[in-house]
Every structure is written in structure tokens, then in C-alpha cells.
Amino acid sequence: MYGKSSSRFVDGAVALTGGVTTDGTPGPMAESPEATPATAQRPDDAALLDEYSRTVIRAVEMVSPSVVNIDVYRRAGPRRPGADPGVAGDPSGKEREVRAGTGSGFLFTPDGFILTNSHVVQGAARADVTLNDGRRLPAQIVGLDPNTDLAVIRVNAPGLRGARLGESRTVRPGQVVIAIGNPFGFQCTVTTGVVSALGRSLRAGSGRLIDNIIQTDAALNPGSSGGPLLNSAGEVIGVNTAVILPAQGICFAIAIDTVKFVAGRLIKDGTIRSAFIGVAGQNVPLHRRLARYHGLANDSAILVAAIEKDGPAQRAGLQEGDLIVAYDAQPVGAIDDLHRILTDARVGARSTLTVLRGTARLDLPIVPEEAPRP
């Protein structure tokens, strides 16, 4: 039988003190008053935010006012009677505008210039921009470059805030990055991750390779295209452009140095010029003995499959079946190598195209032209 025990009130809660049994052994002990939930102090919520969270919040608060949603409309033929049950046809036969998709973008100047992806606005009859504060504005397409999947559009409105652009040389694998966009129309969705790798290459819709791509595991979804990729300081270090499906955590962004160059040209000229020689070809391996005989740096070349009539290649004397191995003494082992060489600086510049015809090596003078605009 247990002996007497005493009790007392502590801050409105009963705390038991231990008693002793009739034989002198200690009785059961209750928990100390300090351990009861009623006496515990609730910590301040702000104290629970670690430095990582505060860094992400700071960056998002800096840039989210600059992030926009882009609605794209394209022209379509008149609605046919009976095409949609319950919807009358259009007897006038006029074209109509239909909503073709959405994407993201961000203001990078206070006077309304917005960066986004070329594939978001290409072919648009009209584009509307919804700002972070809810204002909906018509947008003018300033210019686009399918070869880098970048575009610049513009809105006119007061009180705009441009995001700060960073530098590609400061980006390192493993550093924290933050992606903001409007996937599936969910405005200003924030995801975080790290830079998985640098210097990747990604093929644009035009068929050309985009170099110096940032790979990240910050989640992207349809509608995120064109949104900013940020560093922890709230600077834009890339433009989100693509994700590999069904892989998880493999997403890509165009490096900010490429973005700056292209944006400047698009604002100035409305397009990015590139050189054009009028050749269709395919990559083929070279016989090792042939490559060694001519002292070639690559074991592959471009097989000329077709030549555009009256184009630079035809005027230079290029023939179907020739193997392109160099351009102005720069080795060419693949079509992508030739694309990298044929920049706007080559337009109108007399150059030398080196080819193999049979076993002979020929140097053909060629003058590239400006590539047709998409």
C-alpha cells in the first residue's frame, strides 16, 4: 500500500510529488513540471526558418514581381457548323483567334521588355501578358530567335520592375538555384534545386544546337518555359526552356550570357542574323586511312546530299557527294560544327570551304549569305 503523497498547482496544472510506501521504499514519481506541454514556451515561427529558407524567400520576393504569364492566340479558320455541339457556326466565314497555349516570361527592364522562349510566342497572332499584380496587357513581339529559343516581347505600363541579370561565369555545379514560372497556369510557382551540370548542348526547334546550357533539377512543367532561373542572390542566371520527359529532375535553362547577347540583338534588329551556304547534308564517318592521308583532325565529315540552286555553295562549285572537312581551316566533323562557324560575322565574308572529292582535297572559295528568316 502506498503512503501519502502531496500535490501542488503550478501555472494551473497539477504536479505530483513522489511519496513513499509504508515499507520506506520510494513511491512512483510523476513527470517534472518543466516537461509538461502546458509549461513549454511555443517558439517563434520566424526562428524555425533556416538560412536556406530565408535565402529562397528573399530571392523570390525580389524577382516574383517581374515574372509574367503569357497567353498566346493564333488565327484559325471559321467555326464550321456542327463542329462543336451546342456552338453555332460562323456564317461570315471570317478567321478567328483561338488560344494556342501559355508560357512564362520576366521583365528585365523597367520600360516593359520581357524575355521568354521563342517556342512560346512563335507564330502568335496575338499575345497577352498578365503581370504579377493582376494587370492584363497586350504585348508586342519585338523579335525572336528560334536558334537559341529566345524571344523578346514588350508591354507598355507604369510601375514595372525589371529583374536583375547575373553572369554565367559565376555559376557553379552544385549551387542552389530557384525557378519561377506559371506551370499549367498556376501563377508564380516556385521550385528549387541545384545546378546539376554546365556546358550542356540542347537542340532547338530549328535543328541547331544551343550551347552552354545549364542543367538543373529544379522542377519545370508545361507553362514554365520562359521563366527565370535564379541564384541565391536573386539574379537571373538562365531562362528555363526544356525538360526531358519522362525523366525526373533533368531540366535545362539557357545561360544568361547567351540571353544578354541575343536580347540586345533582338531589341536592336528584331532578329539574329546567321550565315547560310545553301547545303543539305548528313554526318558520315571517314575511313581512317583517308583521314590520315589528308592529315584531318576528325574521323567524320559532312556528306553533301543536296545543294540549293543559285546559292553560295553552287556558285562555289560544290557538288553532291563531296565531303566537307573544314571551313576557313577550322576542322568540320559534323553539321553542328558548321552551324557554330556560320555566325552573323560570316555573312558576306569571303571564306574557304575544304572538301574531299573522291581522294582529292579541294579548297573552294565561298561567300555565305544571310540565312532566310523563319
C-alpha positions as CSV (number, residue, x, y, z in Angstrom):
1,M,0.0,0.0,0.0
2,Y,1.3,3.4,-0.9
3,G,1.8,6.1,1.7
4,K,0.8,9.7,1.4
5,S,1.8,11.9,-1.4
6,S,1.3,15.6,-1.9
7,S,0.3,17.7,-4.8
8,R,0.6,21.4,-5.8
9,F,-0.7,23.7,-8.5
10,V,1.9,25.0,-11.0
11,D,0.6,27.5,-13.5
12,G,-2.8,26.0,-13.2
13,A,-1.6,22.4,-13.7
14,V,-1.3,19.8,-11.0
15,A,2.2,18.5,-10.4
16,L,2.6,15.4,-8.3
17,T,5.5,14.9,-6.0
18,G,6.6,11.4,-5.1
19,G,5.5,9.7,-1.9
20,V,6.9,6.7,-0.1
21,T,5.4,3.3,0.6
22,T,4.7,2.1,4.2
23,D,7.9,0.0,4.0
24,G,10.0,3.1,3.2
25,T,10.6,2.4,-0.5
26,P,10.1,5.3,-2.9
27,G,6.7,5.6,-4.5
28,P,6.0,6.4,-8.2
29,M,7.3,9.7,-9.4
30,A,5.3,12.0,-11.7
31,E,6.9,14.0,-14.5
32,S,8.6,17.2,-13.6
33,P,6.5,20.3,-14.2
34,E,9.2,21.7,-16.6
35,A,8.5,18.8,-19.0
36,T,4.7,19.2,-19.3
37,P,3.4,20.7,-22.6
38,A,1.4,23.3,-20.6
39,T,4.6,24.9,-19.3
40,A,6.6,24.8,-22.6
41,Q,7.1,28.0,-24.4
42,R,5.9,28.0,-28.1
43,P,8.9,29.0,-30.3
44,D,8.6,32.0,-32.6
45,D,7.8,30.8,-36.2
46,A,10.5,33.0,-37.6
47,A,13.1,31.2,-35.6
48,L,12.1,27.9,-37.4
49,L,13.2,29.3,-40.8
50,D,16.7,28.2,-41.5
51,E,19.1,30.2,-43.6
52,Y,18.3,28.2,-46.7
53,S,14.6,29.1,-46.5
54,R,15.4,32.8,-45.8
55,T,17.6,32.9,-48.8
56,V,15.0,31.4,-51.1
57,I,12.3,33.7,-49.8
58,R,14.5,36.7,-50.3
59,A,15.2,35.8,-53.9
60,V,11.6,35.1,-54.7
61,E,10.4,38.3,-53.1
62,M,12.9,40.2,-55.2
63,V,12.0,38.6,-58.6
64,S,8.4,37.5,-58.4
65,P,7.0,41.0,-59.2
66,S,8.9,40.7,-62.6
67,V,7.5,37.3,-63.6
68,V,4.6,37.3,-66.0
69,N,2.2,34.9,-67.6
70,I,1.9,34.9,-71.4
71,D,-1.3,33.8,-73.2
72,V,-0.8,33.2,-76.9
73,Y,-3.5,33.3,-79.6
74,R,-3.3,32.0,-83.2
75,R,-5.5,32.5,-86.1
76,A,-7.9,29.7,-87.1
77,G,-10.4,29.2,-89.8
78,P,-14.1,30.0,-89.2
79,R,-16.0,27.6,-87.0
80,R,-17.8,25.0,-89.0
81,P,-21.5,24.4,-88.2
82,G,-21.8,21.3,-86.1
83,A,-18.1,21.1,-85.3
84,D,-18.8,21.7,-81.6
85,P,-22.2,20.6,-80.3
86,G,-24.2,23.4,-78.9
87,V,-22.0,26.1,-80.6
88,A,-23.3,27.8,-83.6
89,G,-21.1,28.1,-86.8
90,D,-19.8,31.4,-88.1
91,P,-21.8,32.2,-91.3
92,S,-19.5,35.2,-92.0
93,G,-16.6,32.9,-92.9
94,K,-14.1,35.1,-91.1
95,E,-10.9,33.9,-89.4
96,R,-11.0,33.8,-85.6
97,E,-8.4,33.8,-82.9
98,V,-8.0,30.8,-80.6
99,R,-6.0,30.4,-77.5
100,A,-3.0,28.3,-78.5
101,G,-1.1,28.0,-75.2
102,T,0.6,29.7,-72.3
103,G,4.1,30.3,-71.1
104,S,6.1,32.3,-68.7
105,G,8.5,35.3,-69.0
106,F,10.0,38.0,-67.0
107,L,10.6,41.7,-67.2
108,F,14.2,42.6,-67.5
109,T,13.9,46.4,-68.0
110,P,11.5,48.9,-66.3
111,D,10.3,50.1,-69.7
112,G,8.5,46.8,-70.4
113,F,10.9,44.5,-72.3
114,I,10.1,40.8,-71.4
115,L,12.3,37.7,-72.1
116,T,10.7,34.4,-72.9
117,N,11.2,31.4,-75.1
118,S,10.8,31.6,-78.9
119,H,8.6,28.5,-78.9
120,V,6.2,30.2,-76.6
121,V,5.3,33.1,-79.0
122,Q,6.4,31.8,-82.4
123,G,3.5,32.0,-84.9
124,A,1.3,34.0,-82.5
125,A,-1.3,36.4,-83.9
126,R,-1.6,38.0,-80.5
127,A,0.0,37.7,-77.1
128,D,-1.4,38.9,-73.8
129,V,0.6,39.3,-70.7
130,T,-0.6,39.0,-67.1
131,L,1.5,40.8,-64.5
132,N,2.1,39.6,-61.0
133,D,-0.2,42.3,-59.7
134,G,-3.1,41.0,-61.9
135,R,-2.9,43.6,-64.7
136,R,-3.5,42.1,-68.2
137,L,-1.8,43.9,-71.1
138,P,-1.4,43.3,-74.8
139,A,2.2,42.5,-75.8
140,Q,4.2,43.4,-78.9
141,I,6.6,40.8,-80.2
142,V,9.9,42.6,-80.6
143,G,11.9,39.7,-82.1
144,L,12.6,36.0,-81.7
145,D,15.5,33.7,-82.5
146,P,14.5,30.0,-82.9
147,N,18.2,29.0,-83.0
148,T,18.6,29.9,-79.3
149,D,14.8,29.5,-78.4
150,L,14.7,33.1,-77.1
151,A,12.3,35.9,-77.7
152,V,11.7,39.5,-76.5
153,I,8.2,41.0,-76.2
154,R,7.2,44.3,-74.8
155,V,4.3,45.8,-72.8
156,N,3.6,49.4,-72.0
157,A,2.5,50.1,-68.4
158,P,3.7,52.2,-65.4
159,G,5.3,50.8,-62.3
160,L,7.2,47.9,-63.9
161,R,10.1,46.3,-62.3
162,G,12.9,44.5,-64.2
163,A,14.7,41.5,-62.7
164,R,18.5,41.8,-62.3
165,L,20.6,39.8,-64.7
166,G,23.6,37.8,-63.4
167,E,26.7,36.5,-65.1
168,S,27.4,33.0,-66.4
169,R,30.9,32.9,-65.1
170,T,29.6,32.9,-61.5
171,V,27.6,29.8,-61.9
172,R,29.0,26.6,-60.4
173,P,27.7,23.0,-60.3
174,G,26.1,22.2,-57.0
175,Q,25.0,25.8,-56.3
176,V,21.4,26.4,-55.2
177,V,19.0,27.7,-57.9
178,I,15.4,28.8,-57.9
179,A,12.9,28.5,-60.8
180,I,9.8,30.7,-61.1
181,G,7.1,30.2,-63.7
182,N,3.4,29.5,-64.3
183,P,3.1,25.8,-65.0
184,F,-0.4,24.8,-66.1
185,G,-1.5,28.4,-65.3
186,F,-0.5,28.3,-61.6
187,Q,0.9,31.8,-61.3
188,C,4.4,32.3,-59.8
189,T,5.1,28.7,-58.9
190,V,8.5,28.4,-57.1
191,T,10.7,25.3,-57.3
192,T,14.3,24.9,-56.0
193,G,17.2,22.7,-56.8
194,V,20.9,22.8,-57.7
195,V,22.9,23.3,-60.9
196,S,23.4,19.7,-62.0
197,A,25.9,20.4,-64.8
198,L,27.2,23.2,-67.0
199,G,28.1,23.3,-70.7
200,R,25.3,21.0,-72.0
201,S,24.1,21.3,-75.5
202,L,20.4,21.2,-76.5
203,R,18.8,21.1,-79.9
204,A,16.5,23.9,-80.7
205,G,13.3,23.6,-82.7
206,S,15.2,25.0,-85.7
207,G,17.5,22.0,-85.6
208,R,20.6,23.9,-84.4
209,L,22.4,23.2,-81.2
210,I,22.2,25.7,-78.3
211,D,25.5,25.6,-76.4
212,N,26.4,26.4,-72.8
213,I,23.1,25.1,-71.5
214,I,22.6,24.9,-67.7
215,Q,21.2,21.5,-66.4
216,T,19.3,21.7,-63.2
217,D,16.9,19.5,-61.1
218,A,14.7,22.5,-60.2
219,A,11.3,21.1,-61.4
220,L,9.8,22.5,-64.6
221,N,6.5,21.7,-66.1
222,P,4.5,22.8,-69.2
223,G,3.9,26.5,-68.8
224,S,7.3,27.1,-67.0
225,S,9.0,27.8,-70.3
226,G,10.5,31.3,-70.5
227,G,10.6,31.8,-66.7
228,P,13.7,32.9,-64.9
229,L,16.3,30.6,-63.2
230,L,17.8,32.5,-60.2
231,N,20.8,32.2,-58.0
232,S,20.6,32.7,-54.2
233,A,21.2,36.5,-54.7
234,G,18.0,36.9,-56.7
235,E,19.9,37.4,-60.0
236,V,18.7,35.7,-63.2
237,I,21.3,33.2,-64.4
238,G,19.2,31.5,-67.1
239,V,15.9,31.2,-69.0
240,N,14.1,28.0,-68.3
241,T,13.5,26.2,-71.6
242,A,13.0,22.4,-71.6
243,V,12.6,19.3,-69.5
244,I,13.2,15.7,-70.6
245,L,10.1,13.5,-70.2
246,P,9.5,11.1,-68.6
247,A,12.8,11.6,-66.7
248,Q,12.7,13.3,-63.4
249,G,15.0,16.2,-62.3
250,I,16.5,16.8,-65.8
251,C,15.7,20.3,-66.8
252,F,17.5,22.9,-68.8
253,A,18.0,26.7,-68.9
254,I,19.7,28.9,-71.5
255,A,22.8,30.6,-69.9
256,I,22.4,34.3,-69.1
257,D,25.4,35.4,-71.2
258,T,23.7,33.9,-74.3
259,V,20.5,35.6,-73.2
260,K,22.1,39.0,-72.9
261,F,23.7,38.8,-76.3
262,V,20.5,37.6,-78.1
263,A,18.2,40.1,-76.3
264,G,20.4,43.0,-77.2
265,R,20.3,42.0,-80.9
266,L,16.6,41.3,-80.9
267,I,15.9,44.8,-79.4
268,K,18.2,46.4,-81.9
269,D,17.4,44.5,-85.1
270,G,14.4,42.3,-84.3
271,T,16.3,39.2,-85.4
272,I,19.6,37.3,-85.1
273,R,21.5,37.1,-88.4
274,S,23.3,33.9,-89.3
275,A,25.3,32.8,-92.3
276,F,23.9,30.4,-95.0
277,I,25.7,28.5,-97.7
278,G,22.8,26.5,-99.2
279,V,23.7,22.9,-98.4
280,A,21.8,19.9,-97.1
281,G,24.0,17.2,-95.7
282,Q,24.5,14.4,-93.2
283,N,27.2,13.3,-90.9
284,V,29.2,10.3,-92.1
285,P,32.3,8.5,-90.8
286,L,35.6,8.9,-92.7
287,H,37.8,5.9,-93.5
288,R,40.8,6.1,-91.1
289,R,43.2,5.8,-93.9
290,L,41.7,8.7,-95.8
291,A,41.7,10.9,-92.7
292,R,45.3,10.1,-92.0
293,Y,46.4,10.6,-95.6
294,H,45.0,14.2,-95.6
295,G,46.0,14.9,-92.0
296,L,42.4,15.6,-90.9
297,A,41.6,16.3,-87.2
298,N,38.3,14.5,-87.3
299,D,37.3,10.9,-88.3
300,S,34.0,12.2,-89.7
301,A,32.7,14.7,-92.2
302,I,29.5,16.2,-93.8
303,L,28.3,14.4,-96.9
304,V,26.7,16.9,-99.3
305,A,23.3,15.5,-100.1
306,A,21.7,18.5,-101.9
307,I,22.7,22.0,-103.0
308,E,20.3,24.9,-103.2
309,K,20.0,26.4,-106.7
310,D,21.9,29.7,-107.2
311,G,23.1,29.5,-103.6
312,P,26.6,30.2,-102.3
313,A,27.6,26.5,-102.4
314,Q,26.5,26.1,-106.0
315,R,28.4,29.2,-107.1
316,A,31.5,28.0,-105.2
317,G,31.4,24.8,-107.3
318,L,30.4,22.3,-104.5
319,Q,28.9,19.1,-105.8
320,E,26.6,16.4,-104.3
321,G,28.7,13.6,-102.8
322,D,31.5,16.0,-101.7
323,L,32.7,15.6,-98.1
324,I,33.0,18.9,-96.2
325,V,36.0,18.6,-93.8
326,A,37.0,22.2,-92.9
327,Y,35.8,25.8,-93.2
328,D,38.5,28.5,-93.1
329,A,41.0,25.9,-91.8
330,Q,38.7,25.1,-88.9
331,P,38.0,21.3,-88.8
332,V,34.4,20.3,-89.5
333,G,33.3,16.9,-88.5
334,A,29.6,17.3,-88.2
335,I,26.7,19.6,-89.2
336,D,26.7,21.2,-85.7
337,D,30.4,22.2,-86.2
338,L,29.4,24.1,-89.4
339,H,26.4,25.8,-87.6
340,R,28.7,27.1,-84.9
341,I,31.1,28.6,-87.5
342,L,28.4,30.2,-89.7
343,T,27.6,33.2,-87.4
344,D,26.5,36.6,-88.5
345,A,30.1,37.7,-88.8
346,R,30.5,35.3,-91.8
347,V,27.7,36.9,-93.8
348,G,29.4,38.4,-97.0
349,A,32.9,37.4,-95.9
350,R,35.0,35.5,-98.4
351,S,35.9,32.2,-97.0
352,T,37.4,28.8,-97.9
353,L,35.5,25.6,-97.9
354,T,37.6,22.5,-97.8
355,V,36.1,19.3,-99.3
356,L,37.2,15.8,-100.3
357,R,36.1,14.8,-103.8
358,G,37.0,11.2,-104.3
359,T,40.5,11.1,-103.0
360,A,41.4,14.7,-103.9
361,R,41.3,17.5,-101.4
362,L,39.9,20.8,-102.8
363,D,39.7,24.4,-101.3
364,L,36.7,26.2,-102.7
365,P,36.2,30.0,-102.3
366,I,32.7,30.7,-100.9
367,V,30.8,33.8,-99.8
368,P,28.0,33.0,-97.3
369,E,24.7,34.9,-97.5
370,E,22.3,35.8,-94.7
371,A,20.1,32.9,-93.7
372,P,16.4,33.3,-94.6
373,R,14.3,34.4,-91.6
374,P,12.0,31.8,-90.1
